[in-house]
Amino acid sequence: MTDETPRLRRIREVADEVGLTTRAIRYYEEMGLLTPAARSDGSQRLYDESDIERLRAIRGLRDDAGFSVADITRLLEDTDHLARSRTAFRQAEGPAERLGIARGGLARVDRQIGLLGGKIDRLRAMLDDTTARRARIVALIDQLEAELAGLETRAGSGIVPA
């Protein structure tokens, strides 16, 4: 006999597993990014595997990609909408209804592409600025090394700078 009931975990266990604080998880709930799968009799939050995967996605978008909570909200709204659209598409009566659903899905994906592309553009501009700054420092180092080499050459030849 197998137990089909999904395993529910308390907030502390989930926080430890995902690498977030309980405060961060509660904040994401307040912002509407996450809804616990259930509540215990004592009204404690209980999370299932899909909640944990969503928290991992949120953490990745925040930590790895540097997205704001507002951007994460938009991305997750679009992802959730696309999941609902897949179900609606399968249940649609005919091609006209499916076409409308597909067009709505395309608009959501285009919005995600725009958000991600904007982040890439901002990061590319930051990288270009930092690369230019590095080139200026390298040029300064080269100039100072040349000056130092010139001073050492003159000092070795007995010429003392005035």
C-alpha positions as CSV (number, residue, x, y, z in Angstrom):
1,M,0.0,0.0,0.0
2,T,1.4,3.4,-1.1
3,D,0.7,6.7,0.6
4,E,-0.5,9.1,-2.2
5,T,-0.8,12.0,0.3
6,P,1.8,14.7,-0.5
7,R,4.3,15.3,2.3
8,L,3.6,18.7,4.0
9,R,6.4,20.5,5.7
10,R,6.5,23.3,8.2
11,I,8.1,26.7,7.4
12,R,11.3,26.1,9.3
13,E,12.0,22.9,7.5
14,V,11.2,24.5,4.1
15,A,13.4,27.5,4.9
16,D,16.4,25.3,5.8
17,E,15.9,23.2,2.7
18,V,15.6,26.1,0.2
19,G,18.1,28.3,1.9
20,L,15.8,31.2,2.8
21,T,14.7,32.6,6.1
22,T,11.3,32.1,7.5
23,R,10.9,35.8,7.3
24,A,11.6,35.9,3.6
25,I,9.0,33.1,3.0
26,R,6.4,35.0,4.9
27,Y,7.3,38.2,3.0
28,Y,6.8,36.3,-0.3
29,E,3.4,35.2,0.9
30,E,2.5,38.8,1.8
31,M,3.5,39.9,-1.7
32,G,1.3,37.2,-3.2
33,L,4.2,35.1,-4.7
34,L,3.4,32.0,-2.6
35,T,0.4,30.5,-0.9
36,P,1.0,27.6,1.5
37,A,-0.6,24.3,0.5
38,A,-2.3,24.0,3.8
39,R,-2.5,25.1,7.4
40,S,-2.2,22.9,10.4
41,D,-4.8,22.7,13.2
42,G,-2.7,25.2,15.0
43,S,-2.7,27.5,11.9
44,Q,0.9,26.8,11.1
45,R,1.9,27.1,7.4
46,L,2.4,23.8,5.7
47,Y,4.1,23.5,2.3
48,D,4.2,20.8,-0.4
49,E,6.7,20.0,-3.0
50,S,5.3,22.5,-5.5
51,D,5.6,25.3,-2.9
52,I,9.3,24.3,-2.4
53,E,9.9,24.4,-6.1
54,R,8.3,27.8,-6.4
55,L,10.5,29.1,-3.6
56,R,13.6,27.8,-5.3
57,A,12.5,29.6,-8.5
58,I,11.9,32.8,-6.5
59,R,15.3,32.5,-4.9
60,G,17.0,31.9,-8.2
61,L,15.3,34.9,-9.8
62,R,16.3,37.0,-6.8
63,D,19.8,35.8,-6.1
64,D,21.1,34.5,-9.4
65,A,19.4,36.8,-11.8
66,G,19.0,39.9,-9.5
67,F,15.3,40.5,-10.2
68,S,13.3,42.7,-8.0
69,V,10.2,41.4,-6.2
70,A,8.0,43.3,-8.7
71,D,9.8,41.6,-11.7
72,I,9.6,38.2,-10.0
73,T,5.8,38.8,-9.5
74,R,5.4,39.6,-13.2
75,L,7.4,36.6,-14.3
76,L,5.5,34.2,-11.9
77,E,2.1,35.7,-12.9
78,D,3.0,35.0,-16.5
79,T,4.2,31.5,-15.7
80,D,1.0,30.7,-13.7
81,H,-1.1,32.1,-16.5
82,L,0.6,29.9,-19.1
83,A,0.0,26.8,-16.9
84,R,-3.7,27.7,-16.7
85,S,-3.8,28.4,-20.4
86,R,-2.4,24.9,-21.2
87,T,-5.3,23.4,-19.3
88,A,-7.8,25.7,-21.0
89,F,-6.3,25.0,-24.4
90,R,-6.8,21.2,-23.9
91,Q,-10.4,21.8,-22.9
92,A,-11.2,24.3,-25.6
93,E,-14.1,23.5,-27.9
94,G,-12.7,24.6,-31.2
95,P,-9.9,26.2,-33.1
96,A,-11.1,29.8,-32.6
97,E,-11.0,29.4,-28.8
98,R,-7.6,27.6,-29.0
99,L,-6.3,30.5,-31.2
100,G,-7.4,33.1,-28.6
101,I,-5.7,31.1,-25.8
102,A,-2.5,30.7,-27.9
103,R,-2.4,34.4,-28.7
104,G,-2.8,35.2,-25.0
105,G,0.0,32.8,-24.2
106,L,2.2,34.4,-26.8
107,A,1.6,37.8,-25.3
108,R,2.7,36.5,-21.9
109,V,5.8,34.9,-23.3
110,D,6.6,38.1,-25.1
111,R,6.3,40.0,-21.9
112,Q,8.7,37.6,-20.2
113,I,11.1,38.0,-23.1
114,G,11.0,41.8,-22.7
115,L,11.6,41.6,-19.0
116,L,14.5,39.2,-19.4
117,G,15.9,41.1,-22.4
118,G,15.8,44.3,-20.4
119,K,17.7,42.7,-17.6
120,I,20.3,41.4,-20.1
121,D,20.6,44.9,-21.6
122,R,21.2,46.5,-18.2
123,L,23.8,43.8,-17.3
124,R,25.5,44.2,-20.7
125,A,25.7,48.0,-20.1
126,M,27.1,47.5,-16.7
127,L,29.7,45.0,-18.1
128,D,30.6,47.5,-20.8
129,D,31.1,50.3,-18.2
130,T,33.2,48.0,-16.0
131,T,35.3,46.8,-19.0
132,A,36.0,50.4,-20.0
133,R,36.9,51.3,-16.4
134,R,39.3,48.3,-16.4
135,A,40.9,49.5,-19.7
136,R,41.5,53.0,-18.2
137,I,43.2,51.4,-15.2
138,V,45.4,49.2,-17.4
139,A,46.4,52.3,-19.4
140,L,47.2,54.1,-16.2
141,I,49.3,51.2,-15.0
142,D,51.1,51.0,-18.3
143,Q,51.8,54.8,-18.2
144,L,53.1,54.6,-14.6
145,E,55.3,51.6,-15.3
146,A,56.8,53.4,-18.3
147,E,57.5,56.5,-16.1
148,L,59.1,54.3,-13.5
149,A,61.2,52.5,-16.1
150,G,62.4,55.8,-17.4
151,L,63.3,57.0,-14.0
152,E,65.2,53.8,-13.3
153,T,67.1,54.0,-16.6
154,R,68.1,57.6,-15.9
155,A,69.2,56.7,-12.4
156,G,71.3,53.8,-13.7
157,S,73.0,56.1,-16.2
158,G,74.0,58.6,-13.6
159,I,71.4,61.1,-14.7
160,V,69.5,62.5,-11.7
161,P,66.1,64.1,-12.4
162,A,65.9,67.7,-11.4
